[in-house]
Amino acid sequence: MRITFQKELDEGTKGLRTTYDIAFFGQCIDDRGKHSIDLTKSASRFSHLINYVPEDFVLVSGADRFRADASKAFCAKFPGTSVLLDATTLDVPELLLLCRHYFSDNATKHIGFIYVEPEGYKSKLSASFSPFHPIPGFTPELSSTRVGRLLAFLGFEPTRLHRVLSAEEGSNIKAFSVAFGVPSYRASWEMRAMMPNADVLNEQNAAEDVHYVGANNPLAAYRLIEQTSKTVSDKSERLILAPLGTKPASIGAVLFAALHPNVRIMFDFPLRAADRTFGVGRIHHYGVSPN
């Protein structure tokens, strides 16, 4: 797998100058989501709304339902040599499963991602959080003899890190480090993430390292994970990724996890608040070659 390009587009961009065979997008909840979906649809021959139902472990698109591990059936229904994923409206579980499905399909030669930054955030970002449902294929076992080494990408909501560390499997996390999006989307936004999370980190008093990767740079996130994975003992530890920060950092985590079956993902399935952001900021187009 190679990340082949990371492009920033003009804020008024209405087209990608690239046409994909097929595209997927999620529910629209704000201005940038609408803009991102419009871009996604205009850049693809066919496009589909899709969502993951964690209680049932299925991907749902219209009347079609697919088990999370049904890569062959999914790609047979939605074939494409080039696939575009709207990372603005799709969340981590959808991105994970779609990447794994198409990485396993020899016919797929290119996967693209669209991400639209907001002009700004409102105070309430998530209406609620769900339990830590396992995502099939991304939950290798933890135990007293196979403990977890956690790398958490953090955003504006400190309760999310606290929930990870307090979860049932948190008792088997013996070491953890965190990463913040620096440089951030806008000047001073990094402080909105670092200051609230500092209280949680001080409570735990256990973070091994604090890392910084560009908030809109999936490649930097991927390289940090790659570097961290080299410190994990194959026999006694597992790498756990908690993609709780910016979506571009989550893309880096998704790409790494989709390629490495021994990586565990912890995700809390937030219910995003309606109109949690306002305006349309910078637009990013990322490209990946699966093989």
C-alpha positions in Angstrom: 0.0 0.0 0.0 1.3 3.5 -0.9 -0.2 6.9 -0.1 0.4 8.3 -3.6 -0.7 11.9 -3.1 -2.1 14.5 -0.6 -3.5 17.5 -2.4 -5.2 20.6 -1.0 -7.9 22.1 -3.2 -9.2 25.6 -3.4 -12.1 26.3 -1.0 -14.4 27.0 -3.9 -13.6 23.8 -5.7 -16.6 22.1 -7.3 -14.8 19.2 -9.0 -11.8 16.9 -8.6 -10.7 16.6 -12.3 -10.8 12.9 -11.6 -13.6 10.4 -12.2 -13.9 7.3 -9.9 -15.9 4.2 -10.8 -17.7 4.2 -7.5 -18.0 6.3 -4.4 -19.5 6.0 -0.9 -20.6 8.7 1.5 -22.4 9.0 4.9 -25.2 11.0 6.4 -24.9 14.8 6.0 -25.2 16.8 9.2 -23.6 20.1 8.4 -22.5 22.6 5.6 -19.2 20.9 4.8 -20.9 17.5 4.7 -23.2 18.7 2.0 -20.3 20.2 0.0 -18.2 17.1 0.4 -21.1 14.8 -0.7 -21.7 17.0 -3.8 -18.0 16.7 -4.7 -18.0 13.0 -4.1 -21.1 12.5 -6.4 -19.7 14.7 -9.1 -16.4 12.8 -9.2 -17.9 9.3 -9.5 -19.9 7.3 -12.0 -22.0 5.7 -9.2 -22.3 6.8 -5.6 -24.0 5.2 -2.6 -25.0 6.2 0.9 -23.6 3.6 3.4 -23.4 3.2 7.2 -22.2 0.6 9.7 -24.6 -0.8 12.3 -22.4 -1.8 15.2 -25.0 -3.7 17.1 -25.5 -6.0 14.1 -22.0 -5.9 12.7 -23.2 -5.1 9.2 -22.7 -2.4 6.5 -26.0 -1.1 5.1 -26.5 0.6 1.8 -30.1 0.9 0.8 -31.8 -2.5 0.9 -28.4 -4.3 0.9 -26.8 -5.6 4.1 -23.4 -7.1 4.3 -21.6 -8.8 7.3 -18.5 -6.9 8.3 -16.3 -9.7 7.1 -18.1 -10.2 3.7 -15.4 -8.6 1.5 -15.9 -10.8 -1.5 -19.7 -10.4 -1.6 -19.4 -6.6 -1.0 -16.9 -6.1 -3.9 -19.0 -8.2 -6.2 -22.0 -6.0 -5.5 -20.1 -2.7 -5.7 -17.1 -3.4 -8.1 -14.7 -0.7 -9.1 -11.1 -0.3 -10.2 -11.1 3.2 -8.5 -13.1 3.9 -5.3 -13.7 7.3 -3.7 -14.6 7.5 0.0 -16.1 10.7 1.5 -14.1 10.9 4.7 -16.1 14.0 5.8 -19.3 12.1 6.3 -18.1 8.5 6.7 -16.8 7.6 10.1 -14.0 5.3 11.2 -15.9 2.0 11.0 -17.1 2.5 7.5 -13.7 3.7 6.3 -12.0 0.6 8.0 -14.3 -1.9 6.5 -14.4 -0.3 3.0 -10.6 -0.1 2.9 -10.3 -3.7 4.0 -12.8 -4.9 1.4 -11.2 -3.1 -1.5 -7.6 -3.9 -0.3 -8.6 -7.5 -0.7 -10.0 -7.1 -4.2 -7.3 -7.4 -6.9 -9.4 -5.4 -9.3 -9.2 -2.2 -7.2 -6.2 -0.2 -8.2 -6.8 3.2 -6.6 -8.7 4.5 -3.5 -9.3 8.2 -3.0 -10.5 10.1 0.0 -12.2 13.5 0.2 -12.1 15.5 3.4 -13.5 19.0 3.9 -12.4 21.0 6.9 -15.0 23.2 8.6 -14.7 27.0 9.0 -15.4 26.5 12.7 -16.7 24.1 15.3 -19.6 24.6 17.7 -19.3 23.8 21.4 -21.3 20.5 21.4 -19.7 18.1 19.0 -21.3 14.8 20.0 -24.8 14.1 21.3 -23.8 10.8 22.9 -21.4 7.8 22.7 -22.1 4.1 22.3 -20.4 1.2 24.1 -17.1 0.0 22.6 -18.6 -2.5 20.2 -15.9 -4.7 18.6 -15.4 -4.2 14.8 -15.0 -7.7 13.3 -11.5 -8.2 12.0 -10.1 -5.4 14.2 -10.3 -6.9 17.7 -7.5 -9.4 18.3 -7.6 -10.7 21.8 -6.0 -9.0 24.8 -5.1 -10.9 28.0 -2.7 -10.9 30.9 -0.1 -12.4 28.7 -0.9 -10.4 25.6 -1.3 -6.8 26.8 -2.1 -3.7 24.8 0.1 -0.8 23.9 -2.2 2.1 23.0 -1.7 5.0 20.6 -4.6 7.4 20.8 -5.2 10.3 18.4 -6.9 13.0 20.3 -9.3 15.9 19.4 -11.5 18.4 21.3 -13.4 15.9 23.5 -11.4 14.7 26.5 -14.1 12.3 27.6 -13.3 10.1 24.7 -9.8 9.3 26.0 -11.2 8.8 29.5 -13.7 6.3 28.1 -11.0 4.4 26.3 -8.8 4.1 29.4 -11.8 3.2 31.6 -13.3 0.6 29.3 -13.3 -3.1 30.2 -10.3 -3.8 28.0 -8.5 -0.8 29.5 -7.3 -3.1 32.3 -5.1 -4.8 29.7 -3.6 -1.6 28.4 -0.2 -1.4 30.1 1.3 1.5 28.2 -0.1 4.3 26.1 0.9 7.4 24.1 -1.1 10.1 22.5 -0.9 12.3 19.4 -2.3 15.7 18.7 -3.0 17.4 15.4 -0.2 20.0 15.2 -0.1 22.0 13.0 -3.9 22.3 13.5 -6.5 23.3 10.8 -6.4 26.9 12.1 -4.1 28.8 14.4 -4.6 28.1 18.1 -7.0 25.2 17.5 -4.4 22.8 18.9 -4.9 24.3 22.3 -8.6 23.4 22.2 -7.5 19.8 22.1 -4.4 19.9 24.3 -5.7 21.8 27.3 -8.9 19.7 28.0 -7.0 16.4 27.4 -4.2 17.5 29.8 -6.5 16.9 32.8 -7.1 13.3 31.7 -3.4 12.8 31.0 -2.5 14.2 34.4 -5.0 11.9 36.1 -3.6 8.9 34.4 0.0 10.0 34.9 1.1 7.2 32.6 1.4 8.5 29.0 4.8 7.4 27.6 5.0 9.9 24.9 3.1 12.9 23.4 3.4 13.1 19.6 2.4 15.8 17.1 1.3 15.1 13.5 -0.3 17.5 11.1 -4.0 17.6 11.6 -4.7 17.2 7.9 -1.8 14.8 7.1 -2.7 11.1 6.9 0.8 10.1 5.8 2.3 11.6 9.0 -0.2 9.7 11.1 0.6 6.5 9.2 4.3 6.9 9.8 3.9 7.6 13.5 1.9 4.4 13.8 4.5 2.5 11.8 7.2 3.8 14.1 5.2 2.9 17.2 4.4 -0.6 15.9 8.2 -1.3 15.9 8.3 -0.9 19.7 5.5 -3.5 20.2 6.7 -7.0 21.2 5.2 -9.6 18.9 4.9 -12.2 21.7 3.6 -10.2 24.6 1.9 -7.1 23.3 -0.6 -5.9 20.8 -0.8 -2.4 19.2 -4.2 -0.7 19.9 -5.2 2.4 17.9 -7.9 4.8 19.1 -8.7 7.2 16.2 -10.4 9.9 18.2 -8.9 13.0 16.6 -9.0 14.6 13.2 -10.4 12.6 10.3 -7.1 12.8 8.3 -5.3 11.2 11.2 -8.0 8.6 11.4 -7.4 7.8 7.7 -3.8 7.1 8.5 -4.9 4.7 11.3 -7.5 3.1 9.0 -4.9 2.4 6.3 -2.5 0.8 8.8 -5.1 -1.3 10.5 -6.6 -2.5 7.2 -3.1 -3.9 6.4 -2.2 -5.3 9.8 -4.6 -8.0 11.2 -2.9 -7.9 14.6 -3.9 -4.3 15.3 -6.8 -3.7 17.6 -9.1 -0.7 17.0 -11.0 1.0 19.9 -13.8 3.3 18.8 -16.7 4.7 20.8 -19.2 5.3 18.0 -20.2 8.9 18.7 -23.5 10.2 17.6 -22.5 13.5 15.9 -24.5 16.5 16.9 -26.4 18.1 14.1 -24.7 21.2 12.7 -21.7 20.5 14.9 -19.6 22.6 12.5 -20.3 25.7 10.3 -18.9 26.8 7.0 -16.6 25.1 4.5 -12.8 25.3 4.9 -10.0 23.7 3.0 -10.6 20.7 0.9 -8.3 17.7 0.8 -8.0 14.9 -1.8 -5.8 11.9 -0.8 -4.9 9.0 -3.0 -3.9 5.4 -2.1 -2.6 2.5 -4.2 -3.6 -0.7 -2.5 -0.9 -2.9 -4.1 
